[in-house]
Amino acid sequence: RILATTYRRKSRTRSLSQTLRWYTTESPIHQISPKTRIGWIGTGVMGNSMCGHLVDAGYKTTVYNRTLSKTLPLQNKGATVASSPAEVARNSDVVFSIVGFPSDLQSILFDPSSGALRSLDPSSIFIDMTTSTPQLAQQIASAASKLKIHALDAPVSGGDIGARNKKLSIMIGGELRAFEAVKPLLNEMGSNIQYMGAAGAGQHTKMVNQILIASNMIGVVEGLMYGRKAGLDVEQVIKAVGGGAAGSWSVNNLGPRIVKGDFEPGFYVQHFIKDMGIALEEAKRMNLTLPG
């Protein structure tokens, strides 16, 4: 009877099928436009460059980082600095995060006094680009859904070079509709953007990425050491092998930096150790042995 009454009241402007859709429609989702307000939590080695591309694209941006000085480059570009993740959320339609550890992610989202999630408006979109656990990604998606907020897990690969040059690979899990909505923003940061499936699928894909890199980096370092001990021009060695079957992103991009003694961090070792721990835990959960 309620539906019929509603239909009669709206009959001049709404068909029956339109009225049914009005009752059964999915929760609204923010549509990206030049007026979209961006929030960014985590402005370290990766986040500074990634967020900077969005600021350069003209989006009004609010940022937060625990170490205030790390927000200065973005502030100089025109971003507003917030005092908490919650303040970022209150001033944003789409919020990104890229922090160090799953515990950091839980804190910025769920802290009772400063967490971002409950400060976001319904229809907002939250995109976590931290390398975290698939289970946490699923928990975030579930908690966000109850608030009519859309959440994606979107870890990245490509390091500081990829972040600076808009060449990141971005692996997305979560609601397809949310992915399609934010793709214009992701295009400002990455050149290889792949939707992988439901919540947690982005994080599972990043674990594949990290497992592949782990063994490859050992090979890169040992190969370069061998070349140097053999008296070869190691830069020329990289050019020789980098275009063949032994070529990889690591040897072609990081190899020249190693040869020059440039050890400026593009990614912190403790974060990689954390990633390997997640990979091993997930493998155990799946009854999979990864002896490498």
Backbone hydrogen bonds, N-H to C=O, Kabsch-Sander energy under -0.5 kcal/mol:
donor,donor_aa,acceptor,acceptor_aa,energy
5,T,1,R,-2.7
6,T,2,I,-2.7
7,Y,3,L,-2.4
8,R,4,A,-2.6
9,R,5,T,-2.3
10,K,6,T,-1.6
11,S,7,Y,-0.5
11,S,8,R,-0.9
13,T,10,K,-1.6
14,R,10,K,-2.5
19,T,15,S,-2.2
20,L,16,L,-2.5
21,R,17,S,-2.0
22,W,18,Q,-1.9
23,Y,19,T,-1.3
24,T,20,L,-1.7
25,T,21,R,-1.7
30,H,123,S,-2.5
32,I,30,H,-0.5
36,T,33,S,-2.1
38,I,36,T,-0.5
38,I,60,K,-2.9
39,G,94,V,-2.8
40,W,62,T,-2.5
41,I,96,F,-2.4
42,G,40,W,-0.6
42,G,64,Y,-2.7
48,N,44,G,-2.1
49,S,45,V,-0.5
50,M,46,M,-2.2
51,C,47,G,-2.9
52,G,48,N,-1.9
53,H,49,S,-1.5
54,L,50,M,-0.9
54,L,51,C,-0.5
55,V,51,C,-2.1
56,D,52,G,-2.7
57,A,53,H,-1.4
58,G,55,V,-1.8
59,Y,54,L,-1.9
60,K,36,T,-0.6
62,T,38,I,-2.5
63,V,80,T,-3.1
64,Y,40,W,-2.2
68,L,66,R,-0.9
70,K,67,T,-1.6
71,T,68,L,-2.2
72,L,69,S,-1.3
75,Q,71,T,-2.4
76,N,72,L,-2.6
77,K,73,P,-0.8
78,G,74,L,-0.7
78,G,75,Q,-0.9
79,A,74,L,-2.5
80,T,61,T,-2.7
82,A,63,V,-3.3
82,A,80,T,-0.5
86,A,114,S,-1.4
88,V,84,S,-1.7
89,A,85,P,-2.4
90,R,86,A,-2.3
91,N,87,E,-0.9
91,N,88,V,-1.0
92,S,89,A,-1.6
93,D,37,R,-2.8
94,V,37,R,-2.0
95,V,125,I,-2.6
96,F,39,G,-2.8
97,S,127,I,-1.9
98,I,41,I,-2.3
104,D,101,F,-0.6
105,L,101,F,-1.9
106,Q,102,P,-2.5
107,S,103,S,-1.9
108,I,104,D,-2.5
109,L,105,L,-1.5
110,F,106,Q,-2.9
111,D,107,S,-1.7
115,G,111,D,-2.4
116,A,108,I,-2.9
117,L,109,L,-1.2
118,R,109,L,-0.5
119,S,116,A,-1.4
120,L,116,A,-0.6
120,L,117,L,-1.3
123,S,148,K,-2.9
124,S,121,D,-1.9
125,I,93,D,-1.8
126,F,150,H,-3.3
127,I,95,V,-3.1
128,D,126,F,-0.5
128,D,152,L,-2.6
129,M,97,S,-3.8
129,M,127,I,-0.6
132,S,130,T,-0.9
137,A,133,T,-2.0
138,Q,134,P,-2.1
139,Q,135,Q,-2.3
140,I,136,L,-2.7
141,A,137,A,-2.2
142,S,138,Q,-2.2
143,A,139,Q,-2.6
144,A,140,I,-2.8
145,S,141,A,-2.2
146,K,142,S,-1.6
147,L,143,A,-0.6
147,L,144,A,-1.1
148,K,145,S,-1.7
149,I,144,A,-2.8
150,H,124,S,-2.5
152,L,126,F,-2.4
153,D,173,G,-2.2
154,A,128,D,-3.7
154,A,152,L,-0.6
156,V,129,M,-0.7
157,S,169,S,-2.1
162,G,158,G,-2.2
163,A,159,G,-2.3
164,R,160,D,-2.3
165,N,161,I,-2.1
166,K,163,A,-0.7
167,K,162,G,-2.7
168,L,162,G,-0.6
168,L,189,M,-1.4
169,S,157,S,-2.8
170,I,168,L,-0.5
170,I,192,N,-2.8
171,M,155,P,-2.4
172,I,170,I,-0.6
172,I,194,Q,-2.8
173,G,153,D,-2.9
174,G,197,G,-2.5
175,E,151,A,-0.8
179,F,175,E,-2.1
180,E,176,L,-2.6
181,A,177,R,-1.7
182,V,178,A,-2.0
183,K,179,F,-0.9
185,L,182,V,-1.2
186,L,182,V,-2.0
187,N,183,K,-2.4
188,E,185,L,-1.1
189,M,186,L,-1.9
190,G,186,L,-2.2
191,S,168,L,-1.7
192,N,168,L,-1.7
194,Q,170,I,-2.7
194,Q,192,N,-0.6
196,M,172,I,-3.4
196,M,194,Q,-0.6
197,G,172,I,-0.8
201,A,198,A,-2.5
204,H,200,G,-2.2
205,T,201,A,-2.1
206,K,202,G,-1.9
207,M,203,Q,-1.7
208,V,204,H,-1.6
209,N,205,T,-2.0
210,Q,206,K,-2.5
211,I,207,M,-2.4
212,L,208,V,-2.2
213,I,209,N,-2.2
214,A,210,Q,-2.2
215,S,211,I,-1.2
216,N,212,L,-1.5
217,M,213,I,-3.0
218,I,214,A,-1.3
219,G,215,S,-1.9
220,V,216,N,-2.4
221,V,217,M,-2.3
222,E,218,I,-2.5
223,G,219,G,-2.5
224,L,220,V,-2.4
225,M,221,V,-2.2
226,Y,222,E,-2.2
227,G,223,G,-2.3
228,R,224,L,-2.3
229,K,225,M,-2.5
230,A,226,Y,-1.9
231,G,228,R,-1.7
232,L,227,G,-2.4
234,V,232,L,-1.0
237,V,233,D,-2.0
238,I,234,V,-2.2
239,K,235,E,-1.7
240,A,236,Q,-2.2
241,V,237,V,-2.7
242,G,238,I,-2.5
243,G,239,K,-0.5
244,G,241,V,-1.5
247,G,244,G,-1.7
252,N,248,S,-2.2
253,N,249,W,-2.3
254,L,249,W,-0.6
254,L,250,S,-2.1
255,G,250,S,-1.3
258,I,254,L,-2.4
259,V,255,G,-2.4
260,K,256,P,-1.7
261,G,258,I,-1.2
262,D,257,R,-2.8
263,F,261,G,-1.1
271,H,268,Y,-0.8
272,F,268,Y,-1.6
273,I,269,V,-2.5
274,K,270,Q,-1.8
275,D,271,H,-2.2
276,M,272,F,-2.4
277,G,273,I,-2.0
278,I,274,K,-2.0
279,A,275,D,-2.6
280,L,276,M,-2.4
281,E,277,G,-2.2
282,E,278,I,-2.7
283,A,279,A,-2.5
284,K,280,L,-2.4
285,R,281,E,-2.1
286,M,282,E,-1.6
287,N,284,K,-1.5
288,L,283,A,-3.1
290,L,288,L,-0.5
